[in-house]
Amino acid sequence: ETEATPQDALPKVSSVLPPAQRPGSADRITFETFREFTNTCRVRRLQQRYEEIAATAKSNDMSIDDVIAELGYKDFHHLNKECDQFPVSTPPVELAELGSGFVLYFQFLKFLGLMLVVLFACGLPAMSIYAGEESIATWQSQNWERSGWFKKRDTCECLGDNQGFHGPVGGVQNESYGTTCGTWDLELCRAKPPPWTPARWCCASWCFSDPSCPVGSSTQVRGSPSLANRHYVGLVRAVSRCPQPNASTLPLECKIWADQAFDEGGVYHA
């Protein structure tokens, strides 16, 4: 004969209801009926008590229902309601009678709680350092579209800002120097004598761009070394995104000068 299990003994809804409120009764089911059913179905410590009853029934050659009746319980759900519920402090391993998933779930919650405490403790030094800082103004004034935060941003586009650099020493200081595309160095290269050795880069149209803009020979326009992006005062002297002037409109010097790349080392600036 197969021994009954706690699952086999679980009450059906109709068995929980008072006789007058079972299906087929003339009386209607009330709110108290659902309250009673909810109380009956609460999760309780049942396994140990049920195993004791099953052992008693086996040793005395009795049915489990007979043992439950002798113990003074009307039926199984009456026994179930008399068992204690799991307290909040129950170790997860003691929930094994509900299924292994309950144990793993609450062990996982304990792990997450521990990690939260550890990460919070690791962040305390940084929070203490930055607690006295005021950086809201910096965030509001930052141009995020020009500082590398947008993936599709063209890093070689004109910044519209020269960071206070108004031109090299020996030339006319211009507050707009390098903020937009233009031949900013042409007049200074044509000065007598020029402050540096002029070359065809003097005739290039350029503007200041982000330091992350590519530089070097790979950025040459029309294969000309003078039309390449180069580093300049912490930014990039970007030629690749500026339309170049028509050769017929340039002064004669631009055709005579050597086709050399801009060299910041040969430019005198503060």
Secondary structure in CASP SS format (residue, H / E / C, confidence):
PFRMAT SS
TARGET T0000
AUTHOR 0000-0000-0000
METHOD secondary structure of the structure
MODEL  1
E C 1.00
T C 1.00
E C 1.00
A C 1.00
T C 1.00
P H 1.00
Q H 1.00
D H 1.00
A H 1.00
L C 1.00
P C 1.00
K C 1.00
V H 1.00
S H 1.00
S H 1.00
V H 1.00
L C 1.00
P C 1.00
P H 1.00
A H 1.00
Q H 1.00
R C 1.00
P C 1.00
G C 1.00
S C 1.00
A C 1.00
D C 1.00
R C 1.00
I C 1.00
T C 1.00
F H 1.00
E H 1.00
T H 1.00
F H 1.00
R H 1.00
E H 1.00
F H 1.00
T H 1.00
N H 1.00
T H 1.00
C C 1.00
R C 1.00
V C 1.00
R E 1.00
R C 1.00
L C 1.00
Q H 1.00
Q H 1.00
R H 1.00
Y H 1.00
E H 1.00
E H 1.00
I H 1.00
A H 1.00
A H 1.00
T H 1.00
A H 1.00
K H 1.00
S H 1.00
N C 1.00
D C 1.00
M C 1.00
S C 1.00
I H 1.00
D H 1.00
D H 1.00
V H 1.00
I H 1.00
A H 1.00
E H 1.00
L C 1.00
G C 1.00
Y C 1.00
K C 1.00
D C 1.00
F H 1.00
H H 1.00
H H 1.00
L H 1.00
N H 1.00
K H 1.00
E H 1.00
C C 1.00
D C 1.00
Q E 1.00
F C 1.00
P C 1.00
V C 1.00
S C 1.00
T C 1.00
P C 1.00
P H 1.00
V H 1.00
E H 1.00
L H 1.00
A H 1.00
E H 1.00
L H 1.00
G C 1.00
S H 1.00
G H 1.00
F H 1.00
V H 1.00
L H 1.00
Y H 1.00
F H 1.00
Q H 1.00
F H 1.00
L H 1.00
K H 1.00
F H 1.00
L H 1.00
G H 1.00
L H 1.00
M H 1.00
L H 1.00
V H 1.00
V H 1.00
L H 1.00
F H 1.00
A H 1.00
C H 1.00
G H 1.00
L H 1.00
P H 1.00
A H 1.00
M H 1.00
S H 1.00
I H 1.00
Y H 1.00
A C 1.00
G C 1.00
E C 1.00
E C 1.00
S C 1.00
I H 1.00
A H 1.00
T H 1.00
W H 1.00
Q H 1.00
S H 1.00
Q C 1.00
N C 1.00
W H 1.00
E H 1.00
R H 1.00
S C 1.00
G C 1.00
W C 1.00
F C 1.00
K C 1.00
K C 1.00
R C 1.00
D C 1.00
T C 1.00
C C 1.00
E C 1.00
C C 1.00
L C 1.00
G C 1.00
D C 1.00
N C 1.00
Q C 1.00
G C 1.00
F C 1.00
H C 1.00
G C 1.00
P C 1.00
V C 1.00
G C 1.00
G C 1.00
V C 1.00
Q C 1.00
N C 1.00
E C 1.00
S C 1.00
Y C 1.00
G C 1.00
T C 1.00
T C 1.00
C C 1.00
G E 1.00
T C 1.00
W C 1.00
D C 1.00
L H 1.00
E H 1.00
L H 1.00
C H 1.00
R C 1.00
A C 1.00
K C 1.00
P C 1.00
P C 1.00
P C 1.00
W C 1.00
T C 1.00
P C 1.00
A C 1.00
R H 1.00
W H 1.00
C H 1.00
C H 1.00
A C 1.00
S C 1.00
W E 1.00
C E 1.00
F E 1.00
S E 1.00
D C 1.00
P C 1.00
S C 1.00
C C 1.00
P C 1.00
V C 1.00
G C 1.00
S H 1.00
S H 1.00
T H 1.00
Q C 1.00
V E 1.00
R C 1.00
G C 1.00
S E 1.00
P H 1.00
S H 1.00
L H 1.00
A C 1.00
N C 1.00
R E 1.00
H E 1.00
Y E 1.00
V C 1.00
G C 1.00
L E 1.00
V E 1.00
R E 1.00
A E 1.00
V C 1.00
S C 1.00
R C 1.00
C C 1.00
P C 1.00
Q C 1.00
P C 1.00
N C 1.00
A H 1.00
S H 1.00
T H 1.00
L C 1.00
P C 1.00
L C 1.00
E H 1.00
C H 1.00
K H 1.00
I H 1.00
W C 1.00
A C 1.00
D C 1.00
Q C 1.00
A C 1.00
F C 1.00
D C 1.00
E H 1.00
G H 1.00
G H 1.00
V C 1.00
Y C 1.00
H C 1.00
A C 1.00
END
